[in-house]
Amino acid sequence: MKKVIGIVLIAFFSLSGLSAQSNFDETSFLQALHLSYYTLSNTKLQNFIASVSSAKFDTFTKQNWDTVGIPPIKIIWEKPNKIYLSQLKFPFKMNAKQKKTYTELVNALKMQMKGILLDLQRFYLVGLLDPDLMDHYVLRHTDKAVQMTFSDIDNQGTTVKYLLGLNGLCIMIDINYPLQNKEMVLYPQFKTVDEKWLCQGWTVQTMVAGQVVSGFKLTVNFAQTQNIWLPESFFIEVQKADKKDKIFYDEIKLFDYLLNQNITITTKANN
């Protein structure tokens, strides 16, 4: 894994000293980049609601109540980029031990979903080109690849670099957090559906002070509903540097989709 990172970072370095050449049409490239990916915001879908559970949560309900498929949370998406997670009422009575395990599992599932959604936004929901950042990018290229750099995106020095093919296909994303001395490198995977690139998942490595501390691989499984490609599961494999001999697995499941609903979002006031 370190060898792969080294090779790609060299590619970034070799691009960094080049400026755009006269035969490269940046406007056409950005337009193609916007249109070449399958994104939910570019479909006719206005919103969806889906139940969310996990393999670990199914194990918990199977062991205690001999049932599976009980969703502890729902996800709500509204076009183009509003996302909400809502916790559901659990249908069974629990003792103190069960309630403790239930709370831990639900909180972990929420954290997993929030982490997944950060990358799902750019790879599937909205697209790589965040409109809020398009006034602050630098584009460089060679005759083989393109690098887009977004600097200080959060006023804390965070820099995001995209390495793309000349056809706009995303090869790698490098995110640098200087205040934390941390770097994250993402390698997305795509397949072609409906003549567009649909993200099939991504691999992530996290480095602190130049050392790999963790990594995970996420695989997305899609199914078509009303001609819309919607995720039905995320399969996760996690490995940590301090436990190199162990890989942790989990599967998050999305089901019972409701499309184009009349949605009213309410939030509870904090007392």
Secondary structure as GFF3:
##gff-version 3
##sequence-region A 1 271
A	DSSP	alpha_helix	2	16	.	.	.	ID=ss1
A	DSSP	alpha_helix	26	35	.	.	.	ID=ss2
A	DSSP	three_ten_helix	40	42	.	.	.	ID=ss3
A	DSSP	beta_strand	47	54	.	.	.	ID=ss4
A	DSSP	alpha_helix	55	65	.	.	.	ID=ss5
A	DSSP	beta_strand	73	78	.	.	.	ID=ss6
A	DSSP	beta_strand	82	87	.	.	.	ID=ss7
A	DSSP	alpha_helix	96	120	.	.	.	ID=ss8
A	DSSP	pi_helix	121	125	.	.	.	ID=ss9
A	DSSP	three_ten_helix	131	133	.	.	.	ID=ss10
A	DSSP	beta_strand	137	141	.	.	.	ID=ss11
A	DSSP	beta_strand	145	150	.	.	.	ID=ss12
A	DSSP	beta_strand	159	165	.	.	.	ID=ss13
A	DSSP	beta_strand	170	177	.	.	.	ID=ss14
A	DSSP	three_ten_helix	178	180	.	.	.	ID=ss15
A	DSSP	beta_strand	182	193	.	.	.	ID=ss16
A	DSSP	beta_strand	196	208	.	.	.	ID=ss17
A	DSSP	beta_strand	211	225	.	.	.	ID=ss18
A	DSSP	beta_strand	228	240	.	.	.	ID=ss19
A	DSSP	beta_strand	243	259	.	.	.	ID=ss20
###
